[in-house]
Amino acid sequence: MADTETEIQEVVAEKVGMPTPLEVELDSQKAIARISAIAHVIDGCAKVSIQRTNPKDWVKMGDSYYLQAAGAQKIRPIWGIYYRDREVTRESNPDGSYSYIVTGKVGSKVLDQLYGEVIIEIDGGRSSSDAFFTGKDGNKVPDPMDIRKAALANWEARAVTALLGLKNMSAEDLQHNGISVSGIAKVDYQKGAEGGGKTEFISAAQQKRLFAICKANGLSENQLKTYLTLHHNVDSTSQIKRGKQYENICYWAETGGSAKEPGEGE
C-alpha cells in the first residue's frame, strides 16, 4: 500500500511540475519576441555598416560585391569587433617565393550580447608571387613589408565579412543602402585584370596545390621543374596557365609521373 501511495505522489508531482499549455504559449511568445528583437538589431547594424562605406570600399568580382579592408575598418566600431590570438608567419614556397600567413580569432561585442560569446577562427595571407606585387611583367621585386601589410589587410577583411555575413552582396543590397555600384571597381579574372597582373597564370594557392600533389605521389621539386621545362617550356610554376594546361599537369602529377597528359597520345 505504501508503495502505491508513493507512486501516486510521484505521478502527481510530475504533473504539477509540467508546464501548462498557457505557460508553453507564453514561453513561445517570449522566444519569438526575442528572435524578432535580435533580427531587428542585426538588420539595423548591417544597414548602418553599409551606409558608412563608399564605393571605394567595395570590389566587384563576378556578379557579387565584396567588402575590402578599408571598409572593414570603418564598420568595426559599429559591431564592437575585437581580435584575439592574431599571429603572422612567413612561409617559404618551393618555387622560391614566400607568403605571409595570418591566423587569429574575431568576435563582436554586439553579437556577444545577443547570443553569448561568438568567436570564429579565420586565416588569410598574401604571396610574393601575386601579380599585384610583381607587376604586369612579373619582373618587379616586391617589398616584404608591403606583402606583410597586405596579408594583414586580407585577414582583417576576411575576418569581419565572415563574422558578419557581409559577403556576396548584390547590387540591390548596396543600392538600397545608398551605395552607387557604378563607382565600384571590377575585378575581371577572365580578362586578367586582377591586381593589374597576368591572371592567365595560376594563383599561389594553385601552385601550392600542385606541389602538394607532387609530394603525395612521390615526385620531387626537381622532377616537376624538369617536366615543366621539357613538356611545357616554362621555368616556374608561376608561369603555368590556368585551365587545361594546369589540369593536365595536375593529372600527370597525380599519376606519379607515370602517365602522359590527356591528349599527348600513346
SELO-172951 format. One record per residue (C-alpha): x, y, z; residue number from 0; residue in one letter. Coordinates in steps of 0.1 Angstrom, whole numbers, plus 5000, padded with zeros to 4 digits. Example, Ala and Ser with C-alpha at 12.3 -4.5 7.8 and 13.67 -1.06 7.14 Angstrom:
<pt><x>5123</x><y>4955</y><z>5078</z><kolmi>0</kolmi><fimi>a</fimi></pt>
<pt><x>5137</x><y>4989</y><z>5071</z><kolmi>1</kolmi><fimi>s</fimi></pt>
//
This chain:
<pt><x>5000</x><y>5000</y><z>5000</z><kolmi>0</kolmi><fimi>m</fimi></pt>
<pt><x>5028</x><y>5024</y><z>5009</z><kolmi>1</kolmi><fimi>a</fimi></pt>
<pt><x>5045</x><y>5017</y><z>4975</z><kolmi>2</kolmi><fimi>d</fimi></pt>
<pt><x>5013</x><y>5025</y><z>4957</z><kolmi>3</kolmi><fimi>t</fimi></pt>
<pt><x>5008</x><y>5058</y><z>4976</z><kolmi>4</kolmi><fimi>e</fimi></pt>
<pt><x>5045</x><y>5067</y><z>4968</z><kolmi>5</kolmi><fimi>t</fimi></pt>
<pt><x>5039</x><y>5061</y><z>4931</z><kolmi>6</kolmi><fimi>e</fimi></pt>
<pt><x>5008</x><y>5082</y><z>4931</z><kolmi>7</kolmi><fimi>i</fimi></pt>
<pt><x>5026</x><y>5110</y><z>4948</z><kolmi>8</kolmi><fimi>q</fimi></pt>
<pt><x>5054</x><y>5109</y><z>4923</z><kolmi>9</kolmi><fimi>e</fimi></pt>
<pt><x>5029</x><y>5110</y><z>4894</z><kolmi>10</kolmi><fimi>v</fimi></pt>
<pt><x>5011</x><y>5140</y><z>4909</z><kolmi>11</kolmi><fimi>v</fimi></pt>
<pt><x>5044</x><y>5157</y><z>4915</z><kolmi>12</kolmi><fimi>a</fimi></pt>
<pt><x>5055</x><y>5151</y><z>4879</z><kolmi>13</kolmi><fimi>e</fimi></pt>
<pt><x>5022</x><y>5165</y><z>4866</z><kolmi>14</kolmi><fimi>k</fimi></pt>
<pt><x>5024</x><y>5196</y><z>4888</z><kolmi>15</kolmi><fimi>v</fimi></pt>
<pt><x>5060</x><y>5202</y><z>4875</z><kolmi>16</kolmi><fimi>g</fimi></pt>
<pt><x>5049</x><y>5201</y><z>4839</z><kolmi>17</kolmi><fimi>m</fimi></pt>
<pt><x>5042</x><y>5235</y><z>4822</z><kolmi>18</kolmi><fimi>p</fimi></pt>
<pt><x>5006</x><y>5242</y><z>4813</z><kolmi>19</kolmi><fimi>t</fimi></pt>
<pt><x>4996</x><y>5249</y><z>4777</z><kolmi>20</kolmi><fimi>p</fimi></pt>
<pt><x>4993</x><y>5286</y><z>4786</z><kolmi>21</kolmi><fimi>l</fimi></pt>
<pt><x>5029</x><y>5286</y><z>4800</z><kolmi>22</kolmi><fimi>e</fimi></pt>
<pt><x>5042</x><y>5269</y><z>4769</z><kolmi>23</kolmi><fimi>v</fimi></pt>
<pt><x>5024</x><y>5295</y><z>4747</z><kolmi>24</kolmi><fimi>e</fimi></pt>
<pt><x>5038</x><y>5324</y><z>4768</z><kolmi>25</kolmi><fimi>l</fimi></pt>
<pt><x>5074</x><y>5309</y><z>4766</z><kolmi>26</kolmi><fimi>d</fimi></pt>
<pt><x>5070</x><y>5306</y><z>4728</z><kolmi>27</kolmi><fimi>s</fimi></pt>
<pt><x>5058</x><y>5342</y><z>4725</z><kolmi>28</kolmi><fimi>q</fimi></pt>
<pt><x>5088</x><y>5353</y><z>4745</z><kolmi>29</kolmi><fimi>k</fimi></pt>
<pt><x>5112</x><y>5333</y><z>4723</z><kolmi>30</kolmi><fimi>a</fimi></pt>
<pt><x>5096</x><y>5347</y><z>4692</z><kolmi>31</kolmi><fimi>i</fimi></pt>
<pt><x>5098</x><y>5382</y><z>4706</z><kolmi>32</kolmi><fimi>a</fimi></pt>
<pt><x>5134</x><y>5378</y><z>4714</z><kolmi>33</kolmi><fimi>r</fimi></pt>
<pt><x>5143</x><y>5364</y><z>4680</z><kolmi>34</kolmi><fimi>i</fimi></pt>
<pt><x>5124</x><y>5393</y><z>4664</z><kolmi>35</kolmi><fimi>s</fimi></pt>
<pt><x>5143</x><y>5418</y><z>4686</z><kolmi>36</kolmi><fimi>a</fimi></pt>
<pt><x>5177</x><y>5402</y><z>4677</z><kolmi>37</kolmi><fimi>i</fimi></pt>
<pt><x>5169</x><y>5403</y><z>4640</z><kolmi>38</kolmi><fimi>a</fimi></pt>
<pt><x>5159</x><y>5440</y><z>4643</z><kolmi>39</kolmi><fimi>h</fimi></pt>
<pt><x>5193</x><y>5448</y><z>4660</z><kolmi>40</kolmi><fimi>v</fimi></pt>
<pt><x>5213</x><y>5428</y><z>4634</z><kolmi>41</kolmi><fimi>i</fimi></pt>
<pt><x>5194</x><y>5444</y><z>4604</z><kolmi>42</kolmi><fimi>d</fimi></pt>
<pt><x>5199</x><y>5479</y><z>4619</z><kolmi>43</kolmi><fimi>g</fimi></pt>
<pt><x>5237</x><y>5474</y><z>4624</z><kolmi>44</kolmi><fimi>c</fimi></pt>
<pt><x>5241</x><y>5459</y><z>4589</z><kolmi>45</kolmi><fimi>a</fimi></pt>
<pt><x>5223</x><y>5489</y><z>4574</z><kolmi>46</kolmi><fimi>k</fimi></pt>
<pt><x>5244</x><y>5514</y><z>4593</z><kolmi>47</kolmi><fimi>v</fimi></pt>
<pt><x>5275</x><y>5494</y><z>4584</z><kolmi>48</kolmi><fimi>s</fimi></pt>
<pt><x>5269</x><y>5495</y><z>4546</z><kolmi>49</kolmi><fimi>i</fimi></pt>
<pt><x>5259</x><y>5532</y><z>4548</z><kolmi>50</kolmi><fimi>q</fimi></pt>
<pt><x>5292</x><y>5541</y><z>4565</z><kolmi>51</kolmi><fimi>r</fimi></pt>
<pt><x>5311</x><y>5528</y><z>4535</z><kolmi>52</kolmi><fimi>t</fimi></pt>
<pt><x>5316</x><y>5542</y><z>4500</z><kolmi>53</kolmi><fimi>n</fimi></pt>
<pt><x>5321</x><y>5526</y><z>4465</z><kolmi>54</kolmi><fimi>p</fimi></pt>
<pt><x>5359</x><y>5526</y><z>4470</z><kolmi>55</kolmi><fimi>k</fimi></pt>
<pt><x>5354</x><y>5502</y><z>4500</z><kolmi>56</kolmi><fimi>d</fimi></pt>
<pt><x>5339</x><y>5475</y><z>4478</z><kolmi>57</kolmi><fimi>w</fimi></pt>
<pt><x>5351</x><y>5455</y><z>4448</z><kolmi>58</kolmi><fimi>v</fimi></pt>
<pt><x>5330</x><y>5436</y><z>4423</z><kolmi>59</kolmi><fimi>k</fimi></pt>
<pt><x>5340</x><y>5400</y><z>4415</z><kolmi>60</kolmi><fimi>m</fimi></pt>
<pt><x>5317</x><y>5383</y><z>4391</z><kolmi>61</kolmi><fimi>g</fimi></pt>
<pt><x>5282</x><y>5393</y><z>4399</z><kolmi>62</kolmi><fimi>d</fimi></pt>
<pt><x>5288</x><y>5399</y><z>4436</z><kolmi>63</kolmi><fimi>s</fimi></pt>
<pt><x>5303</x><y>5427</y><z>4457</z><kolmi>64</kolmi><fimi>y</fimi></pt>
<pt><x>5329</x><y>5422</y><z>4485</z><kolmi>65</kolmi><fimi>y</fimi></pt>
<pt><x>5340</x><y>5445</y><z>4513</z><kolmi>66</kolmi><fimi>l</fimi></pt>
<pt><x>5377</x><y>5454</y><z>4513</z><kolmi>67</kolmi><fimi>q</fimi></pt>
<pt><x>5399</x><y>5461</y><z>4543</z><kolmi>68</kolmi><fimi>a</fimi></pt>
<pt><x>5393</x><y>5498</y><z>4543</z><kolmi>69</kolmi><fimi>a</fimi></pt>
<pt><x>5356</x><y>5492</y><z>4546</z><kolmi>70</kolmi><fimi>g</fimi></pt>
<pt><x>5361</x><y>5466</y><z>4573</z><kolmi>71</kolmi><fimi>a</fimi></pt>
<pt><x>5379</x><y>5492</y><z>4594</z><kolmi>72</kolmi><fimi>q</fimi></pt>
<pt><x>5351</x><y>5517</y><z>4590</z><kolmi>73</kolmi><fimi>k</fimi></pt>
<pt><x>5324</x><y>5493</y><z>4603</z><kolmi>74</kolmi><fimi>i</fimi></pt>
<pt><x>5345</x><y>5478</y><z>4631</z><kolmi>75</kolmi><fimi>r</fimi></pt>
<pt><x>5333</x><y>5503</y><z>4658</z><kolmi>76</kolmi><fimi>p</fimi></pt>
<pt><x>5296</x><y>5497</y><z>4650</z><kolmi>77</kolmi><fimi>i</fimi></pt>
<pt><x>5298</x><y>5460</y><z>4659</z><kolmi>78</kolmi><fimi>w</fimi></pt>
<pt><x>5325</x><y>5463</y><z>4686</z><kolmi>79</kolmi><fimi>g</fimi></pt>
<pt><x>5348</x><y>5440</y><z>4666</z><kolmi>80</kolmi><fimi>i</fimi></pt>
<pt><x>5377</x><y>5426</y><z>4685</z><kolmi>81</kolmi><fimi>y</fimi></pt>
<pt><x>5406</x><y>5403</y><z>4676</z><kolmi>82</kolmi><fimi>y</fimi></pt>
<pt><x>5424</x><y>5376</y><z>4696</z><kolmi>83</kolmi><fimi>r</fimi></pt>
<pt><x>5455</x><y>5355</y><z>4692</z><kolmi>84</kolmi><fimi>d</fimi></pt>
<pt><x>5464</x><y>5371</y><z>4659</z><kolmi>85</kolmi><fimi>r</fimi></pt>
<pt><x>5497</x><y>5357</y><z>4645</z><kolmi>86</kolmi><fimi>e</fimi></pt>
<pt><x>5517</x><y>5364</y><z>4614</z><kolmi>87</kolmi><fimi>v</fimi></pt>
<pt><x>5542</x><y>5338</y><z>4600</z><kolmi>88</kolmi><fimi>t</fimi></pt>
<pt><x>5563</x><y>5338</y><z>4569</z><kolmi>89</kolmi><fimi>r</fimi></pt>
<pt><x>5565</x><y>5307</y><z>4549</z><kolmi>90</kolmi><fimi>e</fimi></pt>
<pt><x>5589</x><y>5298</y><z>4520</z><kolmi>91</kolmi><fimi>s</fimi></pt>
<pt><x>5573</x><y>5283</y><z>4489</z><kolmi>92</kolmi><fimi>n</fimi></pt>
<pt><x>5590</x><y>5255</y><z>4469</z><kolmi>93</kolmi><fimi>p</fimi></pt>
<pt><x>5593</x><y>5278</y><z>4438</z><kolmi>94</kolmi><fimi>d</fimi></pt>
<pt><x>5614</x><y>5304</y><z>4457</z><kolmi>95</kolmi><fimi>g</fimi></pt>
<pt><x>5586</x><y>5328</y><z>4465</z><kolmi>96</kolmi><fimi>s</fimi></pt>
<pt><x>5573</x><y>5333</y><z>4501</z><kolmi>97</kolmi><fimi>y</fimi></pt>
<pt><x>5540</x><y>5340</y><z>4518</z><kolmi>98</kolmi><fimi>s</fimi></pt>
<pt><x>5528</x><y>5358</y><z>4549</z><kolmi>99</kolmi><fimi>y</fimi></pt>
<pt><x>5501</x><y>5338</y><z>4566</z><kolmi>100</kolmi><fimi>i</fimi></pt>
<pt><x>5478</x><y>5354</y><z>4592</z><kolmi>101</kolmi><fimi>v</fimi></pt>
<pt><x>5458</x><y>5334</y><z>4617</z><kolmi>102</kolmi><fimi>t</fimi></pt>
<pt><x>5436</x><y>5345</y><z>4646</z><kolmi>103</kolmi><fimi>g</fimi></pt>
<pt><x>5401</x><y>5348</y><z>4661</z><kolmi>104</kolmi><fimi>k</fimi></pt>
<pt><x>5375</x><y>5375</y><z>4656</z><kolmi>105</kolmi><fimi>v</fimi></pt>
<pt><x>5344</x><y>5384</y><z>4677</z><kolmi>106</kolmi><fimi>g</fimi></pt>
<pt><x>5319</x><y>5411</y><z>4682</z><kolmi>107</kolmi><fimi>s</fimi></pt>
<pt><x>5307</x><y>5427</y><z>4714</z><kolmi>108</kolmi><fimi>k</fimi></pt>
<pt><x>5273</x><y>5433</y><z>4698</z><kolmi>109</kolmi><fimi>v</fimi></pt>
<pt><x>5269</x><y>5397</y><z>4688</z><kolmi>110</kolmi><fimi>l</fimi></pt>
<pt><x>5282</x><y>5385</y><z>4722</z><kolmi>111</kolmi><fimi>d</fimi></pt>
<pt><x>5254</x><y>5405</y><z>4740</z><kolmi>112</kolmi><fimi>q</fimi></pt>
<pt><x>5228</x><y>5389</y><z>4717</z><kolmi>113</kolmi><fimi>l</fimi></pt>
<pt><x>5239</x><y>5353</y><z>4715</z><kolmi>114</kolmi><fimi>y</fimi></pt>
<pt><x>5266</x><y>5349</y><z>4741</z><kolmi>115</kolmi><fimi>g</fimi></pt>
<pt><x>5303</x><y>5348</y><z>4731</z><kolmi>116</kolmi><fimi>e</fimi></pt>
<pt><x>5305</x><y>5343</y><z>4693</z><kolmi>117</kolmi><fimi>v</fimi></pt>
<pt><x>5341</x><y>5338</y><z>4681</z><kolmi>118</kolmi><fimi>i</fimi></pt>
<pt><x>5353</x><y>5323</y><z>4648</z><kolmi>119</kolmi><fimi>i</fimi></pt>
<pt><x>5388</x><y>5314</y><z>4637</z><kolmi>120</kolmi><fimi>e</fimi></pt>
<pt><x>5399</x><y>5327</y><z>4603</z><kolmi>121</kolmi><fimi>i</fimi></pt>
<pt><x>5431</x><y>5328</y><z>4582</z><kolmi>122</kolmi><fimi>d</fimi></pt>
<pt><x>5444</x><y>5349</y><z>4554</z><kolmi>123</kolmi><fimi>g</fimi></pt>
<pt><x>5476</x><y>5359</y><z>4537</z><kolmi>124</kolmi><fimi>g</fimi></pt>
<pt><x>5494</x><y>5371</y><z>4506</z><kolmi>125</kolmi><fimi>r</fimi></pt>
<pt><x>5522</x><y>5357</y><z>4485</z><kolmi>126</kolmi><fimi>s</fimi></pt>
<pt><x>5552</x><y>5374</y><z>4469</z><kolmi>127</kolmi><fimi>s</fimi></pt>
<pt><x>5543</x><y>5358</y><z>4436</z><kolmi>128</kolmi><fimi>s</fimi></pt>
<pt><x>5510</x><y>5376</y><z>4435</z><kolmi>129</kolmi><fimi>d</fimi></pt>
<pt><x>5508</x><y>5397</y><z>4403</z><kolmi>130</kolmi><fimi>a</fimi></pt>
<pt><x>5498</x><y>5427</y><z>4424</z><kolmi>131</kolmi><fimi>f</fimi></pt>
<pt><x>5534</x><y>5428</y><z>4438</z><kolmi>132</kolmi><fimi>f</fimi></pt>
<pt><x>5554</x><y>5416</y><z>4409</z><kolmi>133</kolmi><fimi>t</fimi></pt>
<pt><x>5539</x><y>5440</y><z>4383</z><kolmi>134</kolmi><fimi>g</fimi></pt>
<pt><x>5524</x><y>5434</y><z>4349</z><kolmi>135</kolmi><fimi>k</fimi></pt>
<pt><x>5556</x><y>5418</y><z>4336</z><kolmi>136</kolmi><fimi>d</fimi></pt>
<pt><x>5564</x><y>5398</y><z>4367</z><kolmi>137</kolmi><fimi>g</fimi></pt>
<pt><x>5598</x><y>5414</y><z>4370</z><kolmi>138</kolmi><fimi>n</fimi></pt>
<pt><x>5592</x><y>5437</y><z>4399</z><kolmi>139</kolmi><fimi>k</fimi></pt>
<pt><x>5609</x><y>5428</y><z>4432</z><kolmi>140</kolmi><fimi>v</fimi></pt>
<pt><x>5583</x><y>5431</y><z>4459</z><kolmi>141</kolmi><fimi>p</fimi></pt>
<pt><x>5589</x><y>5447</y><z>4493</z><kolmi>142</kolmi><fimi>d</fimi></pt>
<pt><x>5583</x><y>5421</y><z>4521</z><kolmi>143</kolmi><fimi>p</fimi></pt>
<pt><x>5567</x><y>5448</y><z>4543</z><kolmi>144</kolmi><fimi>m</fimi></pt>
<pt><x>5542</x><y>5455</y><z>4516</z><kolmi>145</kolmi><fimi>d</fimi></pt>
<pt><x>5533</x><y>5419</y><z>4514</z><kolmi>146</kolmi><fimi>i</fimi></pt>
<pt><x>5530</x><y>5416</y><z>4552</z><kolmi>147</kolmi><fimi>r</fimi></pt>
<pt><x>5507</x><y>5446</y><z>4554</z><kolmi>148</kolmi><fimi>k</fimi></pt>
<pt><x>5486</x><y>5432</y><z>4525</z><kolmi>149</kolmi><fimi>a</fimi></pt>
<pt><x>5483</x><y>5399</y><z>4543</z><kolmi>150</kolmi><fimi>a</fimi></pt>
<pt><x>5471</x><y>5416</y><z>4575</z><kolmi>151</kolmi><fimi>l</fimi></pt>
<pt><x>5446</x><y>5436</y><z>4554</z><kolmi>152</kolmi><fimi>a</fimi></pt>
<pt><x>5434</x><y>5405</y><z>4537</z><kolmi>153</kolmi><fimi>n</fimi></pt>
<pt><x>5429</x><y>5387</y><z>4571</z><kolmi>154</kolmi><fimi>w</fimi></pt>
<pt><x>5410</x><y>5417</y><z>4586</z><kolmi>155</kolmi><fimi>e</fimi></pt>
<pt><x>5386</x><y>5419</y><z>4556</z><kolmi>156</kolmi><fimi>a</fimi></pt>
<pt><x>5380</x><y>5381</y><z>4556</z><kolmi>157</kolmi><fimi>r</fimi></pt>
<pt><x>5375</x><y>5381</y><z>4594</z><kolmi>158</kolmi><fimi>a</fimi></pt>
<pt><x>5350</x><y>5409</y><z>4595</z><kolmi>159</kolmi><fimi>v</fimi></pt>
<pt><x>5330</x><y>5398</y><z>4565</z><kolmi>160</kolmi><fimi>t</fimi></pt>
<pt><x>5329</x><y>5362</y><z>4576</z><kolmi>161</kolmi><fimi>a</fimi></pt>
<pt><x>5317</x><y>5370</y><z>4611</z><kolmi>162</kolmi><fimi>l</fimi></pt>
<pt><x>5291</x><y>5395</y><z>4600</z><kolmi>163</kolmi><fimi>l</fimi></pt>
<pt><x>5280</x><y>5377</y><z>4568</z><kolmi>164</kolmi><fimi>g</fimi></pt>
<pt><x>5287</x><y>5407</y><z>4546</z><kolmi>165</kolmi><fimi>l</fimi></pt>
<pt><x>5298</x><y>5386</y><z>4517</z><kolmi>166</kolmi><fimi>k</fimi></pt>
<pt><x>5284</x><y>5380</y><z>4482</z><kolmi>167</kolmi><fimi>n</fimi></pt>
<pt><x>5264</x><y>5412</y><z>4484</z><kolmi>168</kolmi><fimi>m</fimi></pt>
<pt><x>5242</x><y>5420</y><z>4454</z><kolmi>169</kolmi><fimi>s</fimi></pt>
<pt><x>5239</x><y>5453</y><z>4436</z><kolmi>170</kolmi><fimi>a</fimi></pt>
<pt><x>5204</x><y>5457</y><z>4452</z><kolmi>171</kolmi><fimi>e</fimi></pt>
<pt><x>5218</x><y>5452</y><z>4487</z><kolmi>172</kolmi><fimi>d</fimi></pt>
<pt><x>5242</x><y>5481</y><z>4482</z><kolmi>173</kolmi><fimi>l</fimi></pt>
<pt><x>5220</x><y>5504</y><z>4462</z><kolmi>174</kolmi><fimi>q</fimi></pt>
<pt><x>5192</x><y>5500</y><z>4488</z><kolmi>175</kolmi><fimi>h</fimi></pt>
<pt><x>5216</x><y>5514</y><z>4514</z><kolmi>176</kolmi><fimi>n</fimi></pt>
<pt><x>5229</x><y>5543</y><z>4493</z><kolmi>177</kolmi><fimi>g</fimi></pt>
<pt><x>5260</x><y>5528</y><z>4477</z><kolmi>178</kolmi><fimi>i</fimi></pt>
<pt><x>5264</x><y>5536</y><z>4440</z><kolmi>179</kolmi><fimi>s</fimi></pt>
<pt><x>5276</x><y>5504</y><z>4424</z><kolmi>180</kolmi><fimi>v</fimi></pt>
<pt><x>5286</x><y>5523</y><z>4392</z><kolmi>181</kolmi><fimi>s</fimi></pt>
<pt><x>5316</x><y>5536</y><z>4412</z><kolmi>182</kolmi><fimi>g</fimi></pt>
<pt><x>5328</x><y>5502</y><z>4424</z><kolmi>183</kolmi><fimi>i</fimi></pt>
<pt><x>5359</x><y>5488</y><z>4408</z><kolmi>184</kolmi><fimi>a</fimi></pt>
<pt><x>5355</x><y>5455</y><z>4390</z><kolmi>185</kolmi><fimi>k</fimi></pt>
<pt><x>5379</x><y>5426</y><z>4390</z><kolmi>186</kolmi><fimi>v</fimi></pt>
<pt><x>5376</x><y>5405</y><z>4358</z><kolmi>187</kolmi><fimi>d</fimi></pt>
<pt><x>5396</x><y>5374</y><z>4363</z><kolmi>188</kolmi><fimi>y</fimi></pt>
<pt><x>5388</x><y>5361</y><z>4328</z><kolmi>189</kolmi><fimi>q</fimi></pt>
<pt><x>5405</x><y>5391</y><z>4312</z><kolmi>190</kolmi><fimi>k</fimi></pt>
<pt><x>5434</x><y>5392</y><z>4335</z><kolmi>191</kolmi><fimi>g</fimi></pt>
<pt><x>5426</x><y>5423</y><z>4355</z><kolmi>192</kolmi><fimi>a</fimi></pt>
<pt><x>5434</x><y>5411</y><z>4390</z><kolmi>193</kolmi><fimi>e</fimi></pt>
<pt><x>5458</x><y>5435</y><z>4406</z><kolmi>194</kolmi><fimi>g</fimi></pt>
<pt><x>5467</x><y>5447</y><z>4371</z><kolmi>195</kolmi><fimi>g</fimi></pt>
<pt><x>5486</x><y>5415</y><z>4366</z><kolmi>196</kolmi><fimi>g</fimi></pt>
<pt><x>5486</x><y>5384</y><z>4344</z><kolmi>197</kolmi><fimi>k</fimi></pt>
<pt><x>5458</x><y>5363</y><z>4359</z><kolmi>198</kolmi><fimi>t</fimi></pt>
<pt><x>5460</x><y>5340</y><z>4329</z><kolmi>199</kolmi><fimi>e</fimi></pt>
<pt><x>5485</x><y>5322</y><z>4351</z><kolmi>200</kolmi><fimi>f</fimi></pt>
<pt><x>5477</x><y>5300</y><z>4381</z><kolmi>201</kolmi><fimi>i</fimi></pt>
<pt><x>5474</x><y>5316</y><z>4416</z><kolmi>202</kolmi><fimi>s</fimi></pt>
<pt><x>5498</x><y>5310</y><z>4446</z><kolmi>203</kolmi><fimi>a</fimi></pt>
<pt><x>5471</x><y>5286</y><z>4461</z><kolmi>204</kolmi><fimi>a</fimi></pt>
<pt><x>5470</x><y>5266</y><z>4429</z><kolmi>205</kolmi><fimi>q</fimi></pt>
<pt><x>5508</x><y>5264</y><z>4429</z><kolmi>206</kolmi><fimi>q</fimi></pt>
<pt><x>5508</x><y>5251</y><z>4464</z><kolmi>207</kolmi><fimi>k</fimi></pt>
<pt><x>5482</x><y>5225</y><z>4454</z><kolmi>208</kolmi><fimi>r</fimi></pt>
<pt><x>5504</x><y>5213</y><z>4426</z><kolmi>209</kolmi><fimi>l</fimi></pt>
<pt><x>5534</x><y>5209</y><z>4449</z><kolmi>210</kolmi><fimi>f</fimi></pt>
<pt><x>5512</x><y>5190</y><z>4474</z><kolmi>211</kolmi><fimi>a</fimi></pt>
<pt><x>5500</x><y>5166</y><z>4447</z><kolmi>212</kolmi><fimi>i</fimi></pt>
<pt><x>5536</x><y>5160</y><z>4436</z><kolmi>213</kolmi><fimi>c</fimi></pt>
<pt><x>5547</x><y>5154</y><z>4472</z><kolmi>214</kolmi><fimi>k</fimi></pt>
<pt><x>5518</x><y>5130</y><z>4478</z><kolmi>215</kolmi><fimi>a</fimi></pt>
<pt><x>5527</x><y>5110</y><z>4447</z><kolmi>216</kolmi><fimi>n</fimi></pt>
<pt><x>5565</x><y>5108</y><z>4453</z><kolmi>217</kolmi><fimi>g</fimi></pt>
<pt><x>5576</x><y>5135</y><z>4428</z><kolmi>218</kolmi><fimi>l</fimi></pt>
<pt><x>5604</x><y>5158</y><z>4439</z><kolmi>219</kolmi><fimi>s</fimi></pt>
<pt><x>5605</x><y>5195</y><z>4431</z><kolmi>220</kolmi><fimi>e</fimi></pt>
<pt><x>5634</x><y>5189</y><z>4406</z><kolmi>221</kolmi><fimi>n</fimi></pt>
<pt><x>5613</x><y>5163</y><z>4388</z><kolmi>222</kolmi><fimi>q</fimi></pt>
<pt><x>5584</x><y>5188</y><z>4385</z><kolmi>223</kolmi><fimi>l</fimi></pt>
<pt><x>5607</x><y>5215</y><z>4372</z><kolmi>224</kolmi><fimi>k</fimi></pt>
<pt><x>5623</x><y>5192</y><z>4347</z><kolmi>225</kolmi><fimi>t</fimi></pt>
<pt><x>5589</x><y>5181</y><z>4334</z><kolmi>226</kolmi><fimi>y</fimi></pt>
<pt><x>5577</x><y>5217</y><z>4331</z><kolmi>227</kolmi><fimi>l</fimi></pt>
<pt><x>5608</x><y>5227</y><z>4311</z><kolmi>228</kolmi><fimi>t</fimi></pt>
<pt><x>5607</x><y>5197</y><z>4287</z><kolmi>229</kolmi><fimi>l</fimi></pt>
<pt><x>5570</x><y>5194</y><z>4281</z><kolmi>230</kolmi><fimi>h</fimi></pt>
<pt><x>5557</x><y>5230</y><z>4287</z><kolmi>231</kolmi><fimi>h</fimi></pt>
<pt><x>5587</x><y>5252</y><z>4281</z><kolmi>232</kolmi><fimi>n</fimi></pt>
<pt><x>5582</x><y>5270</y><z>4315</z><kolmi>233</kolmi><fimi>v</fimi></pt>
<pt><x>5608</x><y>5277</y><z>4342</z><kolmi>234</kolmi><fimi>d</fimi></pt>
<pt><x>5584</x><y>5281</y><z>4371</z><kolmi>235</kolmi><fimi>s</fimi></pt>
<pt><x>5550</x><y>5270</y><z>4384</z><kolmi>236</kolmi><fimi>t</fimi></pt>
<pt><x>5541</x><y>5307</y><z>4383</z><kolmi>237</kolmi><fimi>s</fimi></pt>
<pt><x>5542</x><y>5305</y><z>4345</z><kolmi>238</kolmi><fimi>q</fimi></pt>
<pt><x>5516</x><y>5277</y><z>4343</z><kolmi>239</kolmi><fimi>i</fimi></pt>
<pt><x>5484</x><y>5289</y><z>4326</z><kolmi>240</kolmi><fimi>k</fimi></pt>
<pt><x>5450</x><y>5284</y><z>4342</z><kolmi>241</kolmi><fimi>r</fimi></pt>
<pt><x>5426</x><y>5259</y><z>4327</z><kolmi>242</kolmi><fimi>g</fimi></pt>
<pt><x>5437</x><y>5230</y><z>4305</z><kolmi>243</kolmi><fimi>k</fimi></pt>
<pt><x>5475</x><y>5233</y><z>4310</z><kolmi>244</kolmi><fimi>q</fimi></pt>
<pt><x>5472</x><y>5234</y><z>4348</z><kolmi>245</kolmi><fimi>y</fimi></pt>
<pt><x>5447</x><y>5205</y><z>4348</z><kolmi>246</kolmi><fimi>e</fimi></pt>
<pt><x>5469</x><y>5184</y><z>4326</z><kolmi>247</kolmi><fimi>n</fimi></pt>
<pt><x>5499</x><y>5189</y><z>4347</z><kolmi>248</kolmi><fimi>i</fimi></pt>
<pt><x>5480</x><y>5180</y><z>4378</z><kolmi>249</kolmi><fimi>c</fimi></pt>
<pt><x>5468</x><y>5148</y><z>4361</z><kolmi>250</kolmi><fimi>y</fimi></pt>
<pt><x>5504</x><y>5140</y><z>4353</z><kolmi>251</kolmi><fimi>w</fimi></pt>
<pt><x>5514</x><y>5146</y><z>4389</z><kolmi>252</kolmi><fimi>a</fimi></pt>
<pt><x>5485</x><y>5126</y><z>4403</z><kolmi>253</kolmi><fimi>e</fimi></pt>
<pt><x>5498</x><y>5095</y><z>4384</z><kolmi>254</kolmi><fimi>t</fimi></pt>
<pt><x>5533</x><y>5100</y><z>4399</z><kolmi>255</kolmi><fimi>g</fimi></pt>
<pt><x>5547</x><y>5110</y><z>4365</z><kolmi>256</kolmi><fimi>g</fimi></pt>
<pt><x>5539</x><y>5076</y><z>4351</z><kolmi>257</kolmi><fimi>s</fimi></pt>
<pt><x>5511</x><y>5086</y><z>4327</z><kolmi>258</kolmi><fimi>a</fimi></pt>
<pt><x>5511</x><y>5110</y><z>4298</z><kolmi>259</kolmi><fimi>k</fimi></pt>
<pt><x>5488</x><y>5140</y><z>4299</z><kolmi>260</kolmi><fimi>e</fimi></pt>
<pt><x>5454</x><y>5138</y><z>4282</z><kolmi>261</kolmi><fimi>p</fimi></pt>
<pt><x>5458</x><y>5144</y><z>4245</z><kolmi>262</kolmi><fimi>g</fimi></pt>
<pt><x>5495</x><y>5136</y><z>4243</z><kolmi>263</kolmi><fimi>e</fimi></pt>
<pt><x>5488</x><y>5103</y><z>4226</z><kolmi>264</kolmi><fimi>g</fimi></pt>
<pt><x>5505</x><y>5070</y><z>4232</z><kolmi>265</kolmi><fimi>e</fimi></pt>
//
